[in-house]
Amino acid sequence: MDFSGMNQAEQAHMTKVIEKKQMQDFLKMYSNIVEKCFSTCCNDFTSKALTSKEDTCVTNCAEKWLKHSERIGTRFAELNAEMMEAQQK
């Protein structure tokens, strides 16, 4: 983002707003991972420890979710770059 038209106080404020939004997005993503993987993988509540099957499931679920999010981010960046290039022509 280009904040060059703003004074230093406005730039600092915008930076804080963006950082807050990024933290909210991260926490939302983390919460979604926990909810999805827990509800999918954990179904034996007779013990406070995870079974090996549950542990493997949670690990695979979290890894898959993170890879999915990374791929979406990469694809978004690719599309954004294509749009920026098309605008410059």
Residue pairs with C-beta under 8 A, 6 or more apart in sequence:
1 14
1 18
3 10
3 11
3 14
3 15
6 14
29 69
32 65
33 61
33 62
33 65
33 66
36 61
36 65
37 57
37 58
37 61
37 62
37 65
38 58
40 57
40 61
41 54
41 57
41 58
41 61
42 50
42 54
42 58
43 54
44 51
44 54
50 58
